[in-house]
């Protein structure tokens, strides 16, 4: 299952979370089946998001939308955004 892994710092977590929840890139309509938001315990301004897709093409499509968001409305809120599409090769529960 392809996962679009996103990492960046935010200037204001609560404002960023509102933007995220408003969903300006239409996650469901873009093929996201599940997502997970993480926040650093040592740096609460650092956020990670894992978005799961059925296909790599859907993940790549949302990555393009994200790049537009980072260049536009999210530019002032998100610092040093990085993202890549990864594939889970092992998932073990201990």
C-alpha positions as protocol buffer text, in pm:
chain_id: "A"
residue {
  index: 1
  type: UNK
  ca { x: 0 y: 0 z: 0 }
}
residue {
  index: 2
  type: UNK
  ca { x: 153 y: 335 z: -103 }
}
residue {
  index: 3
  type: UNK
  ca { x: 188 y: 597 z: 170 }
}
residue {
  index: 4
  type: UNK
  ca { x: 251 y: 964 z: 110 }
}
residue {
  index: 5
  type: UNK
  ca { x: 468 y: 1064 z: 407 }
}
residue {
  index: 6
  type: UNK
  ca { x: 470 y: 1439 z: 477 }
}
residue {
  index: 7
  type: UNK
  ca { x: 688 y: 1622 z: 730 }
}
residue {
  index: 8
  type: UNK
  ca { x: 715 y: 1989 z: 815 }
}
residue {
  index: 9
  type: UNK
  ca { x: 723 y: 2243 z: 1095 }
}
residue {
  index: 10
  type: UNK
  ca { x: 428 y: 2469 z: 1159 }
}
residue {
  index: 11
  type: UNK
  ca { x: 422 y: 2822 z: 1293 }
}
residue {
  index: 12
  type: UNK
  ca { x: 98 y: 2762 z: 1488 }
}
residue {
  index: 13
  type: UNK
  ca { x: -22 y: 2405 z: 1538 }
}
residue {
  index: 14
  type: UNK
  ca { x: -385 y: 2497 z: 1612 }
}
residue {
  index: 15
  type: UNK
  ca { x: -410 y: 2716 z: 1299 }
}
residue {
  index: 16
  type: UNK
  ca { x: -239 y: 2446 z: 1090 }
}
residue {
  index: 17
  type: UNK
  ca { x: -476 y: 2178 z: 1227 }
}
residue {
  index: 18
  type: UNK
  ca { x: -776 y: 2389 z: 1132 }
}
residue {
  index: 19
  type: UNK
  ca { x: -641 y: 2423 z: 777 }
}
residue {
  index: 20
  type: UNK
  ca { x: -573 y: 2047 z: 769 }
}
residue {
  index: 21
  type: UNK
  ca { x: -924 y: 1968 z: 895 }
}
residue {
  index: 22
  type: UNK
  ca { x: -1077 y: 2207 z: 638 }
}
residue {
  index: 23
  type: UNK
  ca { x: -914 y: 1975 z: 380 }
}
residue {
  index: 24
  type: UNK
  ca { x: -831 y: 2219 z: 98 }
}
residue {
  index: 25
  type: UNK
  ca { x: -682 y: 1939 z: -114 }
}
residue {
  index: 26
  type: UNK
  ca { x: -981 y: 1699 z: -83 }
}
residue {
  index: 27
  type: UNK
  ca { x: -807 y: 1398 z: 69 }
}
residue {
  index: 28
  type: UNK
  ca { x: -1100 y: 1156 z: 26 }
}
residue {
  index: 29
  type: UNK
  ca { x: -1167 y: 1269 z: -331 }
}
residue {
  index: 30
  type: UNK
  ca { x: -795 y: 1230 z: -404 }
}
residue {
  index: 31
  type: UNK
  ca { x: -796 y: 865 z: -298 }
}
residue {
  index: 32
  type: UNK
  ca { x: -679 y: 881 z: 63 }
}
residue {
  index: 33
  type: UNK
  ca { x: -811 y: 574 z: 241 }
}
residue {
  index: 34
  type: UNK
  ca { x: -664 y: 643 z: 584 }
}
residue {
  index: 35
  type: UNK
  ca { x: -431 y: 896 z: 740 }
}
residue {
  index: 36
  type: UNK
  ca { x: -231 y: 939 z: 1057 }
}
residue {
  index: 37
  type: UNK
  ca { x: -108 y: 1270 z: 1204 }
}
residue {
  index: 38
  type: UNK
  ca { x: 193 y: 1274 z: 1436 }
}
residue {
  index: 39
  type: UNK
  ca { x: 355 y: 1546 z: 1639 }
}
residue {
  index: 40
  type: UNK
  ca { x: 706 y: 1545 z: 1784 }
}
residue {
  index: 41
  type: UNK
  ca { x: 715 y: 1505 z: 2161 }
}
residue {
  index: 42
  type: UNK
  ca { x: 1033 y: 1715 z: 2173 }
}
residue {
  index: 43
  type: UNK
  ca { x: 932 y: 1979 z: 1919 }
}
residue {
  index: 44
  type: UNK
  ca { x: 552 y: 2029 z: 1912 }
}
residue {
  index: 45
  type: UNK
  ca { x: 586 y: 2247 z: 1601 }
}
residue {
  index: 46
  type: UNK
  ca { x: 707 y: 1944 z: 1400 }
}
residue {
  index: 47
  type: UNK
  ca { x: 427 y: 1750 z: 1232 }
}
residue {
  index: 48
  type: UNK
  ca { x: 418 y: 1428 z: 1030 }
}
residue {
  index: 49
  type: UNK
  ca { x: 130 y: 1298 z: 821 }
}
residue {
  index: 50
  type: UNK
  ca { x: 102 y: 952 z: 664 }
}
residue {
  index: 51
  type: UNK
  ca { x: -167 y: 928 z: 395 }
}
residue {
  index: 52
  type: UNK
  ca { x: -252 y: 579 z: 266 }
}
residue {
  index: 53
  type: UNK
  ca { x: -367 y: 510 z: -91 }
}
residue {
  index: 54
  type: UNK
  ca { x: -468 y: 216 z: -308 }
}
residue {
  index: 55
  type: UNK
  ca { x: -234 y: 323 z: -591 }
}
residue {
  index: 56
  type: UNK
  ca { x: 94 y: 508 z: -637 }
}
residue {
  index: 57
  type: UNK
  ca { x: -71 y: 726 z: -902 }
}
residue {
  index: 58
  type: UNK
  ca { x: -321 y: 858 z: -645 }
}
residue {
  index: 59
  type: UNK
  ca { x: -38 y: 931 z: -400 }
}
residue {
  index: 60
  type: UNK
  ca { x: 159 y: 1113 z: -671 }
}
residue {
  index: 61
  type: UNK
  ca { x: -150 y: 1314 z: -764 }
}
residue {
  index: 62
  type: UNK
  ca { x: -202 y: 1433 z: -407 }
}
residue {
  index: 63
  type: UNK
  ca { x: 167 y: 1518 z: -378 }
}
residue {
  index: 64
  type: UNK
  ca { x: 123 y: 1759 z: -670 }
}
residue {
  index: 65
  type: UNK
  ca { x: -175 y: 1918 z: -494 }
}
residue {
  index: 66
  type: UNK
  ca { x: 34 y: 1953 z: -177 }
}
residue {
  index: 67
  type: UNK
  ca { x: 308 y: 2133 z: -366 }
}
residue {
  index: 68
  type: UNK
  ca { x: 50 y: 2386 z: -479 }
}
residue {
  index: 69
  type: UNK
  ca { x: -76 y: 2428 z: -123 }
}
residue {
  index: 70
  type: UNK
  ca { x: 279 y: 2479 z: 5 }
}
residue {
  index: 71
  type: UNK
  ca { x: 342 y: 2747 z: -257 }
}
residue {
  index: 72
  type: UNK
  ca { x: 9 y: 2920 z: -190 }
}
residue {
  index: 73
  type: UNK
  ca { x: -217 y: 2930 z: 117 }
}
residue {
  index: 74
  type: UNK
  ca { x: 6 y: 2707 z: 330 }
}
residue {
  index: 75
  type: UNK
  ca { x: 328 y: 2895 z: 257 }
}
residue {
  index: 76
  type: UNK
  ca { x: 313 y: 3115 z: 568 }
}
residue {
  index: 77
  type: UNK
  ca { x: 206 y: 2832 z: 797 }
}
residue {
  index: 78
  type: UNK
  ca { x: 433 y: 2539 z: 696 }
}
residue {
  index: 79
  type: UNK
  ca { x: 812 y: 2555 z: 704 }
}
residue {
  index: 80
  type: UNK
  ca { x: 1047 y: 2323 z: 516 }
}
residue {
  index: 81
  type: UNK
  ca { x: 781 y: 2082 z: 389 }
}
residue {
  index: 82
  type: UNK
  ca { x: 905 y: 1747 z: 263 }
}
residue {
  index: 83
  type: UNK
  ca { x: 712 y: 1457 z: 122 }
}
residue {
  index: 84
  type: UNK
  ca { x: 772 y: 1131 z: -55 }
}
residue {
  index: 85
  type: UNK
  ca { x: 570 y: 828 z: -157 }
}
residue {
  index: 86
  type: UNK
  ca { x: 684 y: 516 z: 24 }
}
residue {
  index: 87
  type: UNK
  ca { x: 564 y: 159 z: 16 }
}
residue {
  index: 88
  type: UNK
  ca { x: 526 y: -52 z: 328 }
}
residue {
  index: 89
  type: UNK
  ca { x: 746 y: -358 z: 288 }
}
residue {
  index: 90
  type: UNK
  ca { x: 699 y: -495 z: 637 }
}
residue {
  index: 91
  type: UNK
  ca { x: 445 y: -433 z: 912 }
}
residue {
  index: 92
  type: UNK
  ca { x: 502 y: -633 z: 1232 }
}
residue {
  index: 93
  type: UNK
  ca { x: 313 y: -616 z: 1559 }
}
residue {
  index: 94
  type: UNK
  ca { x: 508 y: -734 z: 1865 }
}
